[in-house]
């Protein structure tokens, strides 16, 4: 995971691979738009996204972060 000047750590795990449609990273499950806008998100927005990523992982049978 990558740290920046935020209190919320990036979900990036350096396993970047796009899904067949090319719009979701299979490493962190973020959409391309979410990856591009991460740097500009507030901590509250990042926490909401992290909670959503946990739900996405659960739906795919993956362990939460």
PEPE-V702863 format. One record per pair of residues at least 4 apart in sequence whose C-alpha atoms are under 7 Angstrom apart, sorted by the first residue. I is the first residue (numbers start at 1). J is the second residue. D is the distance in Angstrom with one decimal. If there is no record, write none. Layout:
# PEPE-V702863
i={I/I}
j={J/J}
d={D/D}
This chain:
# PEPE-V702863
i={1/1/1/1/1/2/2/2/3/3/6/7/8/8/8/11/12/13/13/15/16/16/16/17/17/17/18/18/18/18/18/19/19/19/19/23/23/24/24/24/24/25/25/25/29/30/30/31/32/33/34/37/41/41/42/43/44/45/46/47/48/49/50/51/52/53/54/54/54/55/56/57/57/57/57/58/58/58}
j={9/10/11/12/13/9/10/12/9/10/43/43/43/46/47/28/28/27/28/27/25/26/27/25/26/27/22/23/24/25/26/23/24/25/26/31/32/29/30/31/32/29/30/31/53/34/35/35/36/37/38/41/45/46/46/47/48/49/50/51/52/53/54/55/56/57/58/64/65/59/60/61/62/63/64/62/63/64}
d={6.5/5.6/5.7/5.3/5.2/6.1/5.2/6.5/5.3/6.4/6.6/6.7/6.1/6.6/6.9/5.8/5.5/6.4/6.5/4.7/5.9/6.6/5.2/5.4/5.4/6.3/5.0/6.4/5.5/4.5/5.7/6.5/5.5/6.3/6.1/5.5/5.5/5.8/5.6/4.3/6.0/5.0/5.6/6.3/6.5/5.8/6.3/6.3/6.2/6.1/5.9/6.4/5.7/6.1/6.2/6.1/6.3/6.2/6.1/6.2/6.3/6.1/6.3/6.5/6.2/6.1/6.2/5.1/6.6/6.1/6.4/6.2/4.8/6.4/6.0/5.4/6.6/6.6}
